[in-house]
Amino acid sequence: MSALAVIFPIFALVLAGSLVRRFGVMDARGMTELNRFVVWLALPALLFDITAHAQFSDIWRPGFVSAYGVSVAAVFVFTVLFRLKDRPLADATVDDLAAAYGNVGFMGFPVMAAVLGAPGLIPATIATLISGCALFAAAVVTIETGLQMEPRLLRLALKVGRSLLRNPLIVAPLAGLLAAAAGLSIPEPAEKALKMLGGTASPCALITIGLFLGARVEGSDRRAPDEAAVTAALVALKLVLQPTIALGVAMALRLPSPMTRAAVLLAAMPTGTGPFMLAEFYGREARLTSKTILISTVASAASLSACIALAR
């Protein structure tokens, strides 16, 4: 019931977006503009707010960082390298980020609170920083590298660097980290504005996914022959392989039981909305990512319930 209670709002927002598109209230332009709002305003505000308030003493949990971080990195690198034989680097990164990027921000905190109580919020915060900042940054760097047609390494690095400096999803968390390192305090009015704006990131992203899926339900004549198999593989990598790797690393490091439970549960979260937002932002095909998000969220009702039962 804990898993179902957390998952239900996700379906409700995706369904709302789909119905809005089906009844013609919003069209493709509205979907694009809403996603632009998330990428340029809401999500950067959320990332800045998270990193600006990150205390080193709270997030320095090397064992948990290793268990969760290795599971994320291993799945991401393996999937991208495997798919390079069929897809260009940028497209492979957008597609295969769905296998590694967990919905730890929207679902991780309530699940951790339900299973581990208040102490579970610390690993949820660390996982959010790893997925929302480190993994996102690695994905953006990889995509930009794939998009730049420059054979010389130095010029390629300069082009990628300039692109990254203009990317709000990179600049915002870096600015937050600098503010935290400098000990700067955010004025209360600005803090409230950040929280109001950042709080719209997940709901708007889910509505955007619903808008996209609503258009696809109306009919599309383009479908890759192996799309179902690839989607199933990405879902399995996210819900099965990633938590298994996290468990293996945690056991090898002999982490305390609460940290082991947290690493496995957070690694078992379904795919978050980040891959879809990147696909829309870079103008790549978003069908595979949207289906992976939806199917992994549906399947996580069973997989998360099993993980919660085992953790308890």
N, C-alpha and C positions, 0 to 999 in steps of 0.2 A: 504493500500500500504506500510505503514511503516513495518508492520509485514512481508509481503511477501518479501520485499527487504532484510530484515534481514535473513529470512529463506532460500532464494534461494541458497546462497553459501554453506549452509550445505548440501542440496540435491546434489549440483554439486560435492562436494568432495566425498560424499558417492557413488554417481553414478560412479565417476572416479575409485574409489577403486573396485567397483563391476565389471566394465568392464575390468580392469587390470587382475582381477582373472579369469573372464570368458574366456579371450583370452590367458590365460596361461603365462602371463608376470611374475606374482608372484604366488607362491604356498603357502601352509599352513606354511611352514618354514619361508617364507618371512613375512607372516602376524604376526607370533609369534615374530620374531626378531624386526619388526617395533613397535609392542606393547611394547616389552622390552625396546626399545629406549625411548618411551614415558614415561614409568613408572620409569626408572632408571635415565634418563637425562632431558628430556624436561619438564615434569610436575614438578619434584622437583625444577628445575631452576625457573619456573613460580611461584610456591608457595613461594620459598625463596624471590624472587623479590617483591612479593606482601606484604608479612609480614615484610620484612626489611624496607619497605617504609611506613608502616602503622603508621600514627600519632594518638596518643590516643585522642587528641582534635577533630580530624575529625571523628573518628569511634565511639566515645562515644555518641551514640544516643539510650538511654535505651528503649525508647518507640518503636522505629523501630526494635531494636534488639529483643524485647519481641514479637512483632507482627510476624515478619518473623521467628524468632527462634522457637517460639512455634508451628507455622504451620509446620515447617520442622520436629521438634522432634516428634510431635503428630502423623504425618503420618508415620514416620519411625518406631516408637515403636509399634504403633497399627498394622501395616502391618506385622512386624516380628513376633510379638506375635501370631497373627492370623494364620500365615502360619507355625508355629512350629508344628502344629498337622500333617502336611503332609511332612515337609522337615526337615533335620538336621539343626542345628543352622547356620553353615557356609553357606550352600546353601540358606537357607531362607534369610540371610542377603544380600548375593550377588544379589538374585532375587529382593528382596523387597526394596533395596536401590534405585531402579529405580523409585519408587513411591515418593520419597522424594528429590532426588538429581536433582536440576534444572540446566539448562544450563545458569546460570547467568553470567558466565565469557565471553562466546562467544556471547550470544545474549542479555544479560542484559544491557551492556553498550550502544550499539547503540539504543536499545529501550528506555532506560532512557533519552538519549540525545535527541531523537526525540520527546518525550512526555514532559519531564520536563526541558530540557536544561541542562546547566552545573551543576546546583544544584542536578540533578538526579544522577550524577556520584558518589556522596558520599554514598547514600544507595546501589548503585550497588557494590561498593567496600566492604561495610559491608556484603552484601549478599554473595559475593565471598569468604570472609573470613569464614563465617558461614558454607557455603556448602563445599568449597574446603579444609578447614582445620578442623573445628570442627566436621562436619558430617562425613567427610572422616575418621578422626581419630577414631570416635566412631564406624564406620563400621569395620575398620581394627581391633580394639580391640575385637569386637564381633566375627569376623571371626576367629581370632587367638584363642580366648577362645573356640570356637566350634571345632577347629582342634586339640587342645591339649587334649590328653586322660590321664589326671592326676586327680585322685579323691581327692587328698589333696589340699585344697584351697591355702595354702602358696606356695607349689611347682607349682601349676597352675599359680599363679600370677607371680612367677619368670620366668616361661617358656614364658608366654605371654609378660612379660617385655623385655626379651632378644630378642624375635622375633620383637617386636616393635622398639627396638633400631637398628635393622638391616634393618628396612623398610624405604626406601628413602622418601616415602610419609608422614611419620611422622617426620623424622629427619629434612628434609628441612624446613618446616614451623616453627618448634621449633627453629632451628638455626637462621632463619630470625627474629623471635620475640626477641631472645636474642640479636641479633645485633641491633635491633631497641631500645630495652630497655637500652643497653649500650651506645647508641648514636654514634655507629660506622658508618662512612661514607664509602661507597663502591667506590673504585677507578674507574675512568671513563672507562678504558679499560675493567675491570671486569664487570662493569655495562652494557656495550654494549654487551659483550659476554652473560651475563645472559638474556638480552632482546632478542637477536638473538635466543638463545636456547629455551627460554620459549615461544617465538612466534610460534614455530613449534609444540607445544603440541596439540592444538585443531585441526589443519589441519591433522596432522599425525594420531590422534585418529579417526577422521572421515574417513580417507582413510582406516584405519584398520577395521572399522565397515563395510565399503563397501567390503573389501576383504572377510570378514566373510560371509556377505550376498550373495556375488557372488558364494561362494562355496555351500551355502544352496540352491540357485536357481538351481544349476546343478542337485540336487536330493539328498534327504535324506530319509531314511526309518524309522527314529526315530521321533516320534511326540507324545507328551503327549496328551491324549484325552481332557484334560481340558485346554490346552495351550491357545487357543483363548479366553476363558472366563477369565483366569488369566491375560492375556495381556490387555484385555479390562478393567478389574478392576484396574490394575496398572495405566493405562492411565487416567481413571476417577479420581482416587485418586490424581494423579499429577495435572491434569488440572482443576478439579472442587473442590475437597475437600480442597486441600491445600490453594488455594486463598480464599476460603470461610472462613476457619479458620483464615487466616491472616486478613481478613476484620472484622470478629467478634472481634478479640483481639484488633485491632486498634480502633474500635468503642467503645469498653469497656474502653479503656485507653484514649479515646478522643484525639487521635493524630491529629496534624494539617493536613489539607487536602493534602498537597504535600507528607507527609510521609505516609499517608494512601494509596494514589495512588501508591506510590513506593512499599510499602509492598505487595499490591495485585498484581501488575504487575509482580514483581520479583517472587512471589510465583506461578504465572501462567505460568512461563517459562516451556517449555517441558523438558523432561529428558535429562541430559547431558551425556557425554561419560564416566564419572567416573565409573559407575557400570560395564560397559563393560570391562574397563581396569582392574578392580579388578577381574572380572571373568576370564579373560585370565591370569592374574598374578598368581592366585591361582589354575589355572587349573580346574575351574568349568564350567558347561554347560552355554554357553553364548547366546543360541538361544533366551531365553525369554527376556534378557536385550536388545539385539540388536533390537528385534522387538518392544519392548516398546519405545526405543529411536526413531526409525523410525516412528512409528505410532503416538506417541505423538507430534513429530515435524510436521507431516502432519496435525494433528488435531489442532495444535496451530495456524495455519494460520487463522482459524475461531475464536478460543477462544481468542487469543491475540488481534485480530482485534476488537472483542467485548469489551474486557477490555480496550483497548486504547480509543475506542469511548466513553465508560462510564467515563473513567478518564478525558477526555477532557470536 
